[in-house]
Amino acid sequence: MAPPPVDPDTDHVRGDGPRTLILYGDYADPHTRGAYRTVQMLEAGRTPLRFVFRHLPNTEVHPDALAAAVAAEAAADQGRFWDMHDLLLAAQDALAKADLRGYAATLGLDTDRFRAEFASDAQLAKITRDVRGALEAGAQGTPALFVGEQRLTSYDLDTVLAALSP
C-alpha cells in the first residue's frame, strides 16, 4: 500500500528533487527525531529530494503529541511550519500547551492568531487526514518513511540513500 499522493496545497513539502521521501511522524517520539536527523543529513549533503512531513501522533504513548501537531499546523497558517516543526522535535520533553504557546511567541508569531488557530477544528481535520493516509498505507507507528510506494523498514542514512537512488 502506498501513501496518498503529495498535495502541495495541503502537505508540508520542502525541496524539489526527483524522488519523494514522506515521513509520518510524532513530535514526541524520539525515533521520529532520529528519522528527521537522517533527512537533515540528506539535505545537508545535497541529496536531491522532495521531503514531505505528515502527522501521525500516537496519543496513547505520547499524550502531548496531538497538541504538538496542532501547534505545528497553527504555525503553518502563519507560514512558519518548518520553524515550529524543528523547534518541536528539538524540545520533545516540553510539549505541554503552555510550552507550545511559548514557542509561538519565540518564533514571533501573532500569538492571538496562534491561539485561535490552535483551537480550530481545521487543524484537527488536517491531522486526521494525515493519520488516515498513514493507516491506509500500512503505517502502524512512527516514524513511517516512504519513498514512492516503498515503505522503508529503517531510517538509517544508508537505507534511505539506497531507496532514493534511481
Secondary structure, 3 states (H helix, E strand, C coil): CCCCCCCCCCCEEECCCCCEEEEEECCCCHHHHHHHHHHHHHHHCCCCCEEEEEECCCCCCCCCHHHHHHHHHHHHCCCCHHHHHHHHHHCCCCCCHHHHHHHHHHCCCCHHHHHHHHCCHHHHHHHHHHHHHHHHCCCCCCCEEEECCEEECCCCHHHHHHHHCC
